[in-house]
Amino acid sequence: EEHLVGNILVKKSSLGRTIMQGGKLNSRAQRLLSDFDAVISVNNYGAHSLRRVLAQVHVVRQIHTVAIDRPLMTYLPLKWGVLQYAKMKWEKIREEKFEKALRGVSTVCVSGYLLKKVIEHKVEEEQNTVFIPNGVDTELFKETSKRDKYDLLFVGRFQYAKGLDLLILALKKLWLKGLRPSLMIVGSFTPKERVYIQRIAGNEL
């Protein structure tokens, strides 16, 4: 699927998901990607697999977080068990392994803070990094005069890193002081996770 964004031709393909997940690229996919001067991967897994099979293509990775700067607990779901702990421990080791293997790759950071951390933790040399913030499609997201039903909106995974438990606890303190902001939570939560959220909230909310 192709469409124009300004004067840039954008191609949509299921190949993007394979790259993002660090999947194996078949010979047809490799030939297709070889037509480009540079290929941007939005995570370490994809950049690693691209660099390994496409030596002739300039690979650029986009970094959203620095694994070495994240404690293991931030990877875990709010209600976790031994299996989740082992899985996330492996994910963290894998992420750090790829960060080391990708030294020397052009790196795009989505925030100034992240750029600083990438250099501070020696994930990449300063001359190989650039700060390009995430953009917003203003055709899809527009300012409106309509008043929202909720005061606060949380969008994120059910993980410590997202701070949902802290947000709910802060909300409880506000409610106890007589302030009544409302909160909308958006996310893919299982019934057990939903019960856990309600337990954190307690009867006060």
N, C-alpha and C positions, 0 to 999 in steps of 0.2 A: 504494500500500500504506500502510495507517494502523495505528498501535498506540499505546496509552497508556503513557507513562513517568511514574509518579506521577499527577499531575493535568494533565500536558502531553500534548497530542495531537501525535504525531510522524508526519509524512508522508514516505514514501520515494518518490523519483521520479528518473528518468534525467535530468531537467532539472538536477539538482544537478551532474552531471558536465559538462554544457554550460556552466554558470555558472563552475565552477572553472577550466575551460580557456579562459574568455574567448570562448566561441563566440557566434554570432549568435542572438539570441532572436526567435522569430517572434511574430506578433501574439497568438496563443493563449497563449503562455508569458507575454507581457507582461501580459495580462488576468489570468491566474492569480496572478502575483506582486503585482499591484496590490491584491489583496484583503488583503494583510498590511500591518501598521503599519511593520514594519522587516524588512529582509532582510540576513542575515549571510553574507558571502562569506569563504571561508578563504584567499583569496590576492588579490594586486593585480589579476591579469587579470580575475577574476570581478567584483571590486568596480568596476573601471573600466567594464566593459561594462554592469553594472547601473545605475551612476550615469548613464551616457550615455543609456540608453533608458527609465529609470524615474525621471524627475525628481520625480514626486509621492510616491515611496517613500523612506523614510529608510534609507540604505545603511550598513551597518556592516562594516568589514573586520577580519578576524582575521589578525594577523601572527605568523609563525613564525620569520622571520629578517629581517634588515635588509640589503638588497642593497648599500647603499653601504658597509657595514662588512665586506663579504666580498671578499677578493682573488680575482682571476679564477681562480687555480690551484685554489681550493677547489671550483669548479664542475666541473673536469675529472675524467674517470675516471682511475683509477690508471695505466692503460695507454692513453695518448691519442695522437691524430695531428692533422694540420693541420685536417682537416674538423671534428673534435670541438672543437678550439680555436676555430675560426671560429663554430661553432654556439653555444658557450657565451658567447663574446664578445657575440654578438647577444642572447642571452637576458639577459645582465647589463645591457646598454644598455636593453633593453625594460623590464626590471624597474624600473630607476632612473627611466625615463620615466614609468611608471605611478605610482611613489611620489610624484613631483612633481605629477602631474596630480590626485592624490587628496588633496592638502592640504585640510584642513578637514573630512575625513570622520571620523566616530566610529571609533576604532580600539581593538580588543581585543588585548592582548599576552599571550602564553601563559607568560611568566615575568617576574619582577621585573627581571632583568638586561636582557631585551629591551625592557622599558618604559623603562629608563634610557637605552639606546642609541637608541631611537626619538626621545626628547627631545634627547639629546646631539647627534645628527646632523641635528636639525631636520627629521626625517621628518614629525613631527606635533607640534602644540602640546600642552602638558601637560594643558590643560583638556579636550582631545578624546580623551585616552587613558585606558584602564582596564586593570588587571591581573586576568585571570581564567585560572587555571591549567587545563591539560587535565585532564579527569576520567578516572576508571577505573570501569568497570562491575563492581561487586563481585559481581554475580550470575554473571559470566563468569570473573572472575579472583579466586580465593580462595587464602588461605594453606593450605599443605599440609605435613604432617609427612614426606612422602615425600622422600627424598634425591635430588637431581638427579644425572644421569650426568656432567654437565660442571660445572666450577668457574666458567667464564666464558661469557657469551653475547653475541655481537655480532649486532645486527640493523640493517641499513642498506644504502644504495645503494653502488655501486662507485665512490666519489668520494673525492677527497682530504679533503673537508670532514668525512667520517665517521671518518677516522683509522684505518682498518683496517690500513694498512701500519705505522703507529706501534705499534699494539697487537701485531702479530705480531713486530716487532723487539724490543719490550719483553719479550714472552714468550720469545724466543730468549735474552735476557740472563738471565732467571730460570732457564731450563733449563741454561745454562752454569754457573750457580752451584749447581746440584743441586736446585733447586725444580722441581716437575713439575705445575703447574696445567694443566688441559685446557680447550680452547676449542671452542665450537660456533659456527659461522658460518652465519647465515641470510640469504639474499638471492637475487635473481634474477641469477645469474652465467652468462655464456657459457662455453663450453669454453676459449676463449683466456684469459678472465679467471681461470678456475679454475687454469690452468697458471701464470699470472702470480703468483697468491697462493702457490702451491706453491713457486715459484722464490724468492719473498721469504723463505718459511719455511726453505728449504734442507734439508739432510740432518739438521740438528740436531733439527728438529721432525718 
